[in-house]
Amino acid sequence: MPQNSFPRDRFDDVPREPARIGAHRAPHPRFRWVVVLLWWLLAVLVLTGAGILGFLALSQNDTIDLPSPGSAAEQTAEPEAEIDTSYAVLVLNGTGDDQAADAVRQSVLDAGWAEDAVVPFDADATDVATTTVYYSDEADAAAARGLAGALGVGAVEQNAEFDEMSEGGLTVVVGLDRVSAP
């Protein structure tokens, strides 16, 4: 058999099992995630800065527009106080002193309410600062002011919080201003 012997060249030195396969694939850089993180942080800083500067630029007003007072016809007058004993009155003791609540209850009875129309209870809190008369509906405002006048109370508020307990009546929350000093 004939043996061909060719001269050796550079291709004879290539290993039989190369470590890399594919000539066009480059290895991934080691810290590629750091570059992505830095670009993300830069984008967040630029957008946040632009938002803050835009907000400051748009909110620069040297004047405050106050609503103009309406005419006397537009302003609603408070209803005139009238004592209406047809309402049920709930007396809530917002103090730790039972005598203060009893005194308010007696004042309501003295103003003309029937004994069964005035219901006393303890409130959830014992540190209510001022005695207040509450009503739930705008139609009850005159009666609430009348009750407040009879009790010598200056605070009257519309609040539906006590509507269910008072069954649509008036509620007096006795405050620490009615407690006598020891």
C-alpha positions as CSV (number, residue, x, y, z in Angstrom):
1,M,0.0,0.0,0.0
2,P,1.1,3.3,-0.9
3,Q,1.7,5.7,1.9
4,N,1.3,9.4,1.1
5,S,3.4,11.6,3.2
6,F,2.6,15.2,3.1
7,P,4.7,17.9,4.6
8,R,3.5,19.2,8.0
9,D,1.8,22.6,8.2
10,R,0.1,24.7,10.8
11,F,-3.3,22.9,10.5
12,D,-1.7,19.7,11.8
13,D,-1.2,21.3,15.2
14,V,-4.9,21.9,15.9
15,P,-6.2,19.8,18.8
16,R,-8.7,17.1,18.0
17,E,-11.2,18.3,20.7
18,P,-11.2,22.1,20.9
19,A,-12.5,23.8,24.0
20,R,-14.6,26.3,22.1
21,I,-17.2,25.5,19.5
22,G,-18.3,28.2,17.1
23,A,-15.9,30.9,15.9
24,H,-18.2,33.9,16.3
25,R,-19.3,33.5,19.9
26,A,-17.5,35.8,22.4
27,P,-17.6,35.2,26.1
28,H,-20.0,37.3,28.2
29,P,-18.4,40.1,30.1
30,R,-18.2,39.3,33.8
31,F,-19.9,42.4,35.2
32,R,-22.6,43.0,32.6
33,W,-25.3,43.3,35.3
34,V,-23.4,46.2,36.8
35,V,-23.6,48.1,33.5
36,V,-27.4,47.4,33.3
37,L,-27.8,48.6,36.9
38,L,-25.9,51.8,36.3
39,W,-28.0,52.6,33.2
40,W,-31.2,51.9,35.2
41,L,-30.1,54.1,38.1
42,L,-29.2,56.9,35.7
43,A,-32.6,56.7,34.0
44,V,-34.4,56.8,37.4
45,L,-32.4,59.8,38.5
46,V,-33.0,61.7,35.3
47,L,-36.8,61.0,35.4
48,T,-37.1,61.8,39.1
49,G,-35.2,65.0,38.7
50,A,-37.2,66.1,35.7
51,G,-40.4,65.3,37.6
52,I,-39.4,67.3,40.7
53,L,-38.3,70.3,38.6
54,G,-41.5,70.2,36.6
55,F,-43.6,70.1,39.7
56,L,-41.7,73.0,41.2
57,A,-42.0,75.0,38.0
58,L,-45.7,74.4,37.8
59,S,-46.5,75.1,41.4
60,Q,-44.8,78.5,41.6
61,N,-47.7,80.8,42.3
62,D,-47.2,84.1,44.1
63,T,-50.9,84.6,44.8
64,I,-53.5,82.5,46.4
65,D,-57.0,82.8,44.9
66,L,-59.5,83.2,47.8
67,P,-63.1,82.6,47.1
68,S,-65.0,85.8,46.9
69,P,-67.7,86.2,49.6
70,G,-71.1,85.7,48.2
71,S,-74.0,88.1,48.5
72,A,-76.3,88.0,51.5
73,A,-78.8,86.0,49.4
74,E,-76.3,83.3,48.6
75,Q,-75.2,82.9,52.3
76,T,-77.5,80.6,54.2
77,A,-78.6,81.9,57.6
78,E,-78.4,79.7,60.5
79,P,-81.8,78.5,61.7
80,E,-83.2,80.3,64.7
81,A,-83.1,78.4,67.9
82,E,-86.3,76.9,69.1
83,I,-87.0,74.4,71.9
84,D,-88.8,71.4,70.5
85,T,-89.6,68.8,73.1
86,S,-90.9,66.3,70.6
87,Y,-87.3,65.1,69.9
88,A,-85.7,62.3,71.9
89,V,-82.5,63.4,73.6
90,L,-79.6,61.0,74.2
91,V,-77.2,62.2,76.9
92,L,-73.7,60.6,76.6
93,N,-71.3,61.1,79.5
94,G,-67.9,61.9,78.0
95,T,-66.4,62.4,81.4
96,G,-65.6,60.2,84.4
97,D,-67.9,62.2,86.6
98,D,-71.5,60.8,86.8
99,Q,-72.7,64.0,88.5
100,A,-71.9,66.1,85.4
101,A,-74.0,63.8,83.2
102,D,-76.9,63.8,85.8
103,A,-76.8,67.6,86.0
104,V,-77.1,67.9,82.2
105,R,-79.9,65.3,82.1
106,Q,-81.7,67.3,84.8
107,S,-81.2,70.5,82.8
108,V,-82.8,68.8,79.7
109,L,-85.8,67.7,81.9
110,D,-86.1,71.2,83.3
111,A,-86.2,72.6,79.8
112,G,-89.5,70.8,79.2
113,W,-88.6,67.3,77.9
114,A,-90.5,64.3,79.3
115,E,-88.6,61.9,81.5
116,D,-88.9,59.0,79.0
117,A,-87.6,61.2,76.1
118,V,-84.2,61.7,77.8
119,V,-81.9,58.7,77.8
120,P,-78.5,58.7,79.6
121,F,-75.6,56.5,78.6
122,D,-71.8,56.5,79.1
123,A,-69.7,57.4,76.1
124,D,-66.7,55.4,74.9
125,A,-64.3,58.2,76.0
126,T,-64.0,59.9,79.3
127,D,-61.9,62.8,78.2
128,V,-64.2,64.8,75.9
129,A,-63.2,68.4,76.2
130,T,-66.4,70.4,75.5
131,T,-70.1,69.6,75.8
132,T,-71.6,69.5,72.4
133,V,-75.1,69.0,71.0
134,Y,-75.2,66.9,67.9
135,Y,-78.0,66.6,65.3
136,S,-78.1,64.5,62.1
137,D,-80.4,66.2,59.7
138,E,-80.4,69.8,58.6
139,A,-84.1,70.0,59.6
140,D,-83.1,69.3,63.2
141,A,-80.7,72.3,63.4
142,A,-83.2,74.7,65.0
143,A,-84.1,72.1,67.7
144,A,-80.5,71.4,68.4
145,R,-79.7,75.1,68.8
146,G,-82.7,75.5,71.1
147,L,-81.5,72.6,73.3
148,A,-78.0,74.0,73.3
149,G,-79.4,77.4,74.4
150,A,-81.4,75.8,77.2
151,L,-78.2,74.0,78.4
152,G,-75.9,77.0,78.0
153,V,-73.8,75.1,75.4
154,G,-72.1,76.9,72.6
155,A,-71.1,73.9,70.5
156,V,-73.7,72.5,68.1
157,E,-72.6,70.2,65.2
158,Q,-74.3,68.3,62.5
159,N,-73.0,64.7,62.6
160,A,-74.8,61.4,61.7
161,E,-72.6,59.3,64.0
162,F,-75.2,59.2,66.8
163,D,-78.2,59.0,64.5
164,E,-78.9,55.4,65.1
165,M,-78.4,55.5,68.8
166,S,-80.6,58.5,69.3
167,E,-83.2,57.2,66.8
168,G,-83.1,60.4,64.8
169,G,-83.2,62.7,67.9
170,L,-80.6,64.9,69.4
171,T,-77.5,63.9,71.2
172,V,-75.7,65.8,74.0
173,V,-72.1,64.6,74.7
174,V,-71.2,65.9,78.1
175,G,-67.6,67.2,78.2
176,L,-65.1,68.1,80.9
177,D,-66.2,71.7,80.8
178,R,-69.3,70.6,82.8
179,V,-67.2,68.9,85.6
180,S,-67.0,70.9,88.8
181,A,-63.5,71.4,90.1
182,P,-62.8,69.2,93.3
